[in-house]
Amino acid sequence: MGCNLFSSNCILYLLFHQFLITLKFNYSQESDLLNACKKGDSKAQNELFKKYAGKMLSVCKRYVGEMMEAEEVLMEGFMIVFAKISDFKEAGSLEGWIRRIMVNESLMHIRKRKMIWVELEDKIEVSDPEAVLFELEAEEIFRMISNLPDGFRTVFNLYAIEGYSHQEIAEMLGISVGTSKSQLSRARVLLQKNILNYEK
């Protein structure tokens, strides 16, 4: 069945067909890279590291706060990635699998600090923090999150960014559900305070 090359339907079909070809090619590339890593190919491991290191460093820094510590966690995390990469099931997302390893390593690193669960007495109300958020760069928002106290930052990351429930967070951190909820609430209060100060 032919089609008029100038019709919108035909153009959409051609664009979609090209997209599928590109998608298949990219998937094949990552699949080849993954298989080479599973065989212990050092060049493939280096390529995988370069592909995901930037994103994963940001994940680690959001949890541990300090860049030097984040870099340490990143390296430890990738050592686990390469040691366990044969266990990865290709039905899921490779990036998501690596991310979970980085989050777990970050949590282990934080536990070594004997994390203190801080309480805030002041309640801060911000008229419209969402409006200020639109004026902030993503880097500034992540910096504010990274500067939260350990307990606040950890629970906020797990709940608001990773999507874990309070029950799951409580089990992961060895705390009560109530503590998880209070740390999240106080993290939000402190972030609102920082946003208000930024607005000034």
GIURHU-V483024 format. One record per run of one state. SS is the DSSP state (2 for helix, 1 for strand, 0 for the rest). FROM is the first residue (numbers start at 1). LEN is the number of residues. If there is no record, write none. Layout:
BEGIN
ss->[SS SS]
from->[FROM FROM]
len->[LEN LEN]
END
This chain:
BEGIN
ss->[0 2 0 2 0 2 0 2 0 2 0 2 0 2 0 2 0 2 0]
from->[1 8 39 42 65 67 88 94 112 129 134 138 147 150 162 166 174 177 200]
len->[7 31 3 23 2 21 6 18 17 5 4 9 3 12 4 8 3 23 1]
END
